[in-house]
Amino acid sequence: MRRIILSLILTIFASSAFANDRILNRAAFLELVLGKTLGIPLFLVRLRIYEDGSIQGKAMGRQVSGLWEWETGYFCRTLFWGSVDISRNCQEVTLDSRKLIFTSDRGTGRSARFSLK
């Protein structure tokens, strides 16, 4: 059951990056996320990304914490969902209207769409 919930959190919505604007650098990424909450209401996901490289929030009633860095055009993060270690992954980040889309495995994997509020 834990794996199913975790899978849902990580693969909320499949999406194509075809018509989206790719975020290419740390400064552009921070301009979008600083002071905002990234959310997926259906799964009670609310995350904040901080300039110091930390990630904090909640998902499905559990604390989420982690670290991130910008590496050669990708958002690379490690996360803990409660006590579950979600291993490091570098993700392509794109913007579609007012949704930020993170696509795992350097843009070749599954995607999750987050609102920005």
C-alpha positions in Angstrom: 0.0 0.0 0.0 2.8 2.4 0.9 4.4 1.8 -2.6 1.1 2.5 -4.3 0.6 5.8 -2.4 4.2 6.8 -3.0 3.9 5.9 -6.7 0.7 8.1 -6.9 2.6 11.0 -5.3 5.5 10.7 -7.7 3.5 10.1 -10.9 0.4 12.1 -10.3 -0.3 13.1 -13.9 1.5 12.0 -17.0 2.2 14.9 -19.3 4.2 15.7 -22.4 6.7 18.5 -22.3 6.0 19.2 -26.0 4.2 22.6 -25.6 5.8 23.7 -22.4 8.5 26.2 -21.6 11.5 24.5 -20.2 13.2 26.0 -17.1 16.9 26.0 -17.9 18.6 27.6 -14.9 18.5 28.0 -11.2 17.7 31.7 -11.3 14.6 31.2 -13.5 13.5 28.3 -11.3 13.8 30.3 -8.1 11.9 33.2 -9.6 9.0 30.8 -10.1 9.0 29.0 -6.8 10.3 31.3 -4.0 7.6 32.3 -1.7 5.1 29.9 -3.3 3.6 26.6 -2.4 3.7 23.8 -4.9 0.6 21.7 -4.6 -1.4 18.8 -5.9 -4.6 19.1 -4.0 -6.0 15.7 -5.0 -3.2 14.0 -3.0 -2.8 16.6 -0.3 0.7 17.5 -1.5 2.0 20.9 -0.4 5.7 21.7 -0.8 7.9 24.7 -0.4 11.3 25.0 -2.1 13.8 27.3 -0.5 16.8 29.1 -1.9 19.1 27.4 0.6 18.5 24.1 -1.1 15.9 22.7 1.3 12.5 21.3 0.6 9.7 21.1 3.2 6.1 20.2 3.1 3.4 17.5 3.5 2.0 14.8 1.3 -0.8 12.4 2.2 -0.6 13.5 5.8 3.2 12.8 6.2 6.0 15.3 6.5 8.2 15.7 3.4 11.7 17.0 3.7 14.7 17.0 1.4 17.5 18.8 -0.4 17.8 20.1 -4.0 20.3 21.6 -6.3 20.3 22.8 -9.9 22.7 20.6 -12.0 23.3 21.1 -15.7 19.8 22.2 -16.5 18.0 19.8 -14.1 16.4 20.0 -10.7 18.1 17.3 -8.7 16.5 16.3 -5.4 16.6 13.9 -2.5 13.4 13.5 -0.5 12.1 11.8 2.6 8.3 11.1 2.8 8.0 10.4 6.5 10.7 7.9 7.1 10.6 6.6 3.4 13.8 7.6 1.5 12.9 8.7 -2.0 16.2 8.4 -3.7 18.0 11.2 -5.6 16.5 12.0 -9.0 17.3 14.7 -11.5 14.2 16.1 -13.2 13.4 18.3 -16.2 11.2 21.3 -15.1 8.8 22.9 -17.5 6.1 25.5 -17.1 2.6 25.0 -18.7 0.4 28.0 -18.0 0.4 28.1 -14.2 1.5 24.6 -13.6 5.1 23.5 -12.9 5.8 20.1 -14.4 8.6 17.9 -13.0 9.6 15.0 -15.3 11.8 12.4 -13.6 14.9 10.8 -15.0 16.2 13.9 -16.8 12.9 14.3 -18.7 12.5 10.7 -19.8 10.4 9.4 -17.0 7.0 10.1 -15.4 5.7 13.6 -14.7 3.9 15.4 -11.9 2.1 18.7 -12.3 2.1 21.2 -9.5 0.0 24.3 -9.0 1.9 27.4 -7.9 0.2 29.5 -5.2 
